[in-house]
Amino acid sequence: MTVYGQDWASYQPDNPSTTGLDFAFIKATEGASYINPRMAAQVATARAAGLVVGFYHFVRAGDMKAQAAFFVDKAVSVEGDPLFLDWEDAGVSCAQKDEFLAEVKRLRGATHRVGLYCNQDYWLNRDTTSNAGDALWIADYVTPGAPRIEAKWLFHQYTDKPLDKDLGAFADKAALRAWCTGTETAPKPATKKPAAKVYVVKSGDTLSAIADKHKTTVAKLVKANNIKHPDRITVGQRIKLV
């Protein structure tokens, strides 16, 4: 099974449709000065719909540590929201990409997953370290869940038409949320089905009297015990009570 999401920026409205979505990754910042003016409203929309929310920063050439600090300061994130570097600017080297990831990890790594978004070309031809932090979010516009890379990925942006759509390699939203928060969903303890109560027919009993005494119905007793003739129960017969 998989989970589905979208990534939103200022091109989308304040309240994009959340139908069929499990998560939304929202653009927070770009470079050292731009803040998505719709970020707060889009986040409110996503949280109100119960989506897993994440944020990304479109990195530009320049001071990586300053941009990382700007990103974590301006993103309206809460603990457990994944944070991504959006690596699309050819002026940003692989080494700078790694520097940005490391700085966000230093600033927020104890409370957030920190990952990398890039397209297939950047991953195969510009990246030289295979460093995606905690998660690789790969863009490759092919069959959902089948990006043309060999590296392990957790998110796949599989189309940008009519808007960016993504798939997550998780069994369900609960599994995605558990990954985001670094927790594991504890399995429910096994419970034994209580043994059925049984009544042993005594002299003078009738099925209707047994039903009345044990607050059930003749129809339920007939069905549960496969009784063909309700008026012919016998002494010593065991009746399963339901």
C-alpha positions in Angstrom: 0.0 0.0 0.0 1.0 3.6 -0.4 0.1 7.1 0.6 -0.6 10.1 -1.7 0.1 13.8 -1.3 0.8 17.0 -3.1 3.3 19.8 -2.8 2.0 23.3 -2.6 3.5 26.7 -3.2 2.1 30.2 -3.8 0.7 29.0 -7.2 -1.9 27.1 -5.2 -4.8 28.8 -3.3 -5.0 29.2 0.4 -7.3 26.2 0.7 -6.3 23.6 -2.0 -8.5 20.5 -2.2 -7.4 17.8 0.2 -9.6 15.1 -1.2 -7.8 11.8 -1.4 -4.6 13.1 0.2 -2.6 11.8 3.1 0.1 14.5 3.2 1.0 17.9 1.9 4.5 19.3 1.6 4.4 23.1 1.5 6.9 25.6 0.3 8.1 27.7 3.2 11.0 29.8 1.9 13.4 30.4 -0.9 16.9 31.8 -0.8 17.5 34.2 2.1 14.5 36.4 2.0 11.4 34.9 0.3 8.6 33.5 2.4 5.6 31.8 0.8 2.7 34.3 1.5 0.2 31.5 1.4 2.1 29.1 3.7 0.2 29.7 6.9 -3.2 29.4 5.3 -2.2 26.3 3.3 -0.8 24.7 6.5 -4.1 25.4 8.3 -6.0 23.8 5.5 -3.8 20.7 5.5 -3.9 20.3 9.3 -7.7 20.8 9.4 -8.0 17.9 7.0 -5.8 15.7 9.1 -2.9 15.5 6.6 0.7 14.9 7.5 2.4 18.3 6.9 5.9 18.9 5.7 7.9 22.0 4.5 10.5 22.7 1.9 13.1 25.4 1.1 14.0 26.3 -2.5 17.8 26.7 -2.1 19.7 29.4 -4.0 23.4 30.0 -4.4 24.8 31.7 -1.4 25.3 31.1 2.3 23.9 27.7 3.1 24.0 28.1 6.8 22.2 31.4 6.6 19.5 29.9 4.4 19.1 26.9 6.7 18.6 29.2 9.6 16.1 31.3 7.6 14.2 28.2 6.6 13.8 26.7 10.1 12.9 30.1 11.6 10.2 31.0 9.1 8.6 27.6 8.4 5.5 27.4 10.6 6.4 23.8 11.5 5.7 21.9 14.6 7.6 19.0 16.0 7.4 16.0 13.7 6.9 17.9 10.5 9.6 16.7 7.9 11.8 19.4 6.4 13.1 19.2 2.9 15.8 20.9 0.8 14.5 21.6 -2.7 17.6 21.3 -4.9 16.9 22.7 -8.4 19.3 25.7 -8.7 22.3 24.7 -10.9 24.4 27.3 -9.0 24.1 25.2 -5.8 26.8 22.4 -5.7 26.5 19.0 -4.3 28.8 20.1 -1.4 26.5 23.0 -0.7 23.5 20.7 -0.8 25.2 18.6 1.8 26.1 21.6 3.9 22.5 22.8 4.0 21.2 19.4 5.0 23.7 19.2 7.8 22.9 22.6 9.1 19.1 21.9 9.2 19.8 18.6 10.8 21.9 20.4 13.4 19.2 22.9 14.1 16.2 20.7 14.0 17.4 17.1 13.7 16.2 16.1 17.1 12.6 17.0 16.4 12.3 16.7 12.6 13.2 14.4 9.7 15.4 16.3 7.3 15.4 15.2 3.6 16.2 16.1 0.0 14.0 16.8 -3.0 15.5 16.8 -6.4 14.8 15.5 -9.9 16.2 12.4 -11.5 18.8 14.3 -13.5 20.2 16.0 -10.4 20.4 12.8 -8.5 22.1 10.9 -11.2 24.3 13.5 -12.8 24.9 16.3 -10.2 24.9 14.4 -6.9 28.2 12.8 -6.0 27.7 11.8 -2.4 24.3 10.1 -2.4 23.4 12.1 0.7 19.7 12.7 1.0 19.6 13.1 4.8 16.7 11.2 6.3 14.7 10.8 3.1 15.0 11.1 -0.7 12.1 12.8 -2.4 12.6 12.1 -6.1 10.9 13.8 -9.0 10.6 11.7 -12.1 7.5 11.9 -14.2 6.8 8.3 -14.8 4.6 5.6 -13.3 3.8 6.4 -9.7 6.1 4.5 -7.4 8.6 3.6 -10.2 11.2 6.4 -10.4 14.2 5.5 -12.6 16.8 5.4 -9.9 18.3 2.6 -7.8 18.7 4.5 -4.6 16.2 4.0 -1.8 13.5 6.7 -1.9 10.6 7.5 0.4 8.6 10.0 -1.8 8.1 10.1 -5.5 6.8 13.2 -7.3 5.4 11.5 -10.4 3.7 14.4 -12.2 3.4 18.2 -12.3 0.2 18.2 -14.4 -2.2 19.8 -13.4 -0.2 20.2 -10.2 2.6 18.4 -8.4 1.4 15.0 -7.1 3.4 12.7 -4.9 3.4 9.1 -3.6 4.9 8.0 -0.3 6.4 4.5 0.2 4.4 3.8 3.4 1.6 1.4 4.2 -0.8 4.1 5.4 -0.9 7.5 6.9 -0.3 6.2 10.4 2.9 4.6 9.2 4.0 7.9 7.6 3.2 9.8 10.7 5.1 7.4 12.8 8.1 7.8 10.6 7.8 11.6 10.7 7.8 11.6 14.5 10.4 8.9 14.9 7.9 6.7 16.8 6.6 3.2 16.2 2.9 2.4 16.5 2.7 -0.2 19.2 0.7 -3.2 18.1 -2.5 -3.8 20.0 -2.3 -6.6 22.5 -3.9 -9.8 21.4 -7.3 -10.4 23.0 -9.0 -13.7 23.4 -12.6 -14.0 22.5 -14.6 -14.8 25.6 -15.8 -18.3 25.7 -19.5 -18.7 24.9 -21.8 -19.3 27.9 -23.7 -22.6 27.8 -26.9 -23.5 29.6 -27.8 -27.2 30.2 -31.5 -27.8 29.7 -33.4 -29.0 32.9 -36.7 -30.7 33.2 -39.6 -28.3 32.5 -37.4 -25.8 30.5 -38.6 -24.3 27.3 -36.6 -22.4 24.8 -38.6 -19.3 25.3 -38.2 -19.5 29.1 -34.4 -19.9 28.6 -34.3 -16.9 26.2 -36.2 -14.7 28.7 -34.1 -15.7 31.6 -30.8 -14.9 29.8 -32.1 -11.7 28.1 -31.9 -13.0 24.5 -34.4 -14.2 21.9 -35.6 -17.6 20.7 -34.5 -16.7 17.2 -30.9 -16.0 18.3 -30.7 -19.3 20.2 -32.2 -21.2 17.3 -29.6 -19.8 14.9 -26.6 -20.1 17.3 -27.4 -23.8 18.1 -28.8 -24.9 14.8 -32.0 -26.0 16.4 -34.5 -27.4 13.9 -37.5 -27.8 16.3 -37.6 -25.1 19.0 -40.3 -26.9 20.9 -38.4 -30.1 21.2 -35.4 -29.4 23.4 -34.3 -32.2 25.7 -33.1 -32.5 29.3 -29.2 -32.4 29.3 -29.0 -30.6 26.0 -26.4 -27.8 26.0 -27.6 -24.5 24.7 -25.1 -21.9 23.7 -26.3 -18.5 24.9 -25.9 -15.5 22.7 
